[in-house]
Amino acid sequence: MMITGYSPRNLEAQNSFLAILQNDAVPVRDRTSAIPQPLATVIDRALIDNPDIYKSAAEFKQALFNSIS
């Protein structure tokens, strides 16, 4: 929400808890095209509900650095 000004999920249509549990996150670039694609890819990957996407905070941090360099 800090990057786009919007929640990463569509919460308007239903109960917020159900929206989080039942719906996938909206891709960052669908919210704003101002974010560079490599950075958006890292963010979208982190928002996937499957917890084994990034094994650690350090791995996520490195992916963020790689996306902007």
KOLZABA-698599 format. One record per residue: x, y, z of N, C-alpha, C in turn. Coordinates in steps of 0.05 Angstrom, whole numbers, padded with zeros to 5 digits, always signed. Layout:
# residues N
XYZXYZXYZ
...
# end
This chain:
# residues 69
+00016-00023+00000+00000+00000+00000+00017+00025+00000
+00041+00023+00012+00058+00046+00013+00068+00054-00015
+00071+00036-00033+00082+00042-00059+00061+00053-00078
+00038+00041-00078+00017+00049-00097-00005+00066-00086
-00009+00066-00060-00031+00080-00047-00056+00062-00046
-00054+00037-00055-00076+00019-00055-00068-00007-00041
-00088-00021-00031-00084-00047-00019-00075-00066-00040
-00058-00086-00034-00050-00106-00054-00073-00125-00062
-00096-00123-00049-00119-00139-00057-00143-00122-00060
-00162-00131-00076-00188-00117-00079-00205-00124-00054
-00209-00104-00037-00224-00109-00012-00252-00097-00013
-00260-00082-00033-00285-00068-00033-00309-00086-00034
-00308-00108-00049-00332-00123-00055-00341-00142-00033
-00324-00148-00014-00331-00168+00006-00317-00163+00032
-00322-00180+00051-00309-00179+00076-00279-00179+00072
-00264-00162+00086-00235-00159+00082-00220-00185+00087
-00228-00199+00108-00215-00224+00115-00219-00245+00093
-00243-00247+00083-00248-00266+00061-00233-00258+00036
-00231-00232+00030-00217-00223+00006-00187-00232+00008
-00176-00229+00031-00147-00237+00035-00144-00267+00032
-00163-00282+00043-00161-00311+00042-00168-00323+00014
-00186-00311+00000-00197-00323-00024-00186-00311-00050
-00174-00288-00050-00166-00275-00074-00135-00271-00075
-00125-00273-00099-00096-00268-00103-00091-00238-00102
-00066-00231-00096-00058-00203-00096-00059-00192-00125
-00066-00167-00127-00067-00153-00153-00038-00145-00160
-00029-00151-00185-00002-00144-00192+00002-00114-00189
+00026-00106-00179+00032-00079-00173+00028-00061-00197
+00036-00070-00220+00034-00053-00244+00005-00049-00253
-00013-00065-00243-00041-00060-00248-00051-00037-00232
-00038-00031-00210-00045-00008-00193-00032+00018-00203
-00007+00016-00211+00008+00039-00222+00030+00030-00240
+00033+00043-00263+00054+00036-00282+00080+00051-00276
+00080+00067-00255+00104+00083-00249+00127+00066-00237
+00120+00042-00228+00140+00024-00216+00154+00009-00239
+00181+00009-00239+00195-00005-00260+00189-00035-00259
+00187-00048-00283+00179-00076-00285+00197-00094-00268
+00224-00092-00267+00240-00110-00251+00232-00109-00221
+00228-00085-00211+00220-00081-00183+00191-00092-00179
+00174-00087-00197+00146-00098-00195+00146-00128-00194
+00164-00141-00209+00165-00170-00210+00174-00181-00182
+00193-00168-00170+00202-00176-00143+00179-00173-00123
+00166-00150-00124+00144-00145-00105+00121-00164-00109
+00113-00169-00134+00092-00188-00140+00099-00216-00131
+00123-00223-00134+00132-00250-00125+00130-00253-00095
+00136-00231-00081+00135-00232-00051+00106-00233-00042
+00087-00223-00058+00059-00223-00049+00044-00249-00055
+00057-00267-00069+00044-00293-00073+00040-00307-00047
+00017-00319-00043+00010-00331-00017+00027-00356-00010
+00041-00367-00029+00058-00390-00023+00083-00381-00008
+00087-00390+00017+00108-00379+00034+00136-00386+00026
+00140-00404+00007+00168-00411+00001+00179-00396-00023
+00168-00373-00029+00178-00356-00051+00205-00346-00045
+00209-00332-00023+00235-00323-00014+00240-00337+00012
+00263-00350+00014+00269-00366+00038+00276-00349+00062
+00285-00324+00058+00292-00308+00080+00290-00278+00073
+00290-00262+00093+00290-00233+00088+00314-00224+00073
+00337-00237+00078+00362-00230+00064+00359-00236+00034
+00346-00258+00027+00342-00265-00001+00323-00245-00015
+00303-00236-00001+00284-00216-00011+00299-00190-00015
+00315-00182+00005+00330-00157+00003+00349-00158-00021
+00362-00180-00026+00380-00183-00049+00365-00181-00075
+00341-00193-00076+00324-00191-00100+00316-00162-00105
+00310-00147-00084+00303-00119-00087+00327-00103-00098
+00350-00107-00086+00374-00093-00096+00380-00100-00125
+00378-00126-00132+00383-00134-00160+00363-00121-00179
+00339-00116-00170+00319-00105-00188+00323-00076-00195
+00338-00062-00178+00342-00033-00183+00370-00027-00192
+00387-00047-00195+00414-00042-00205+00418-00051-00233
# end
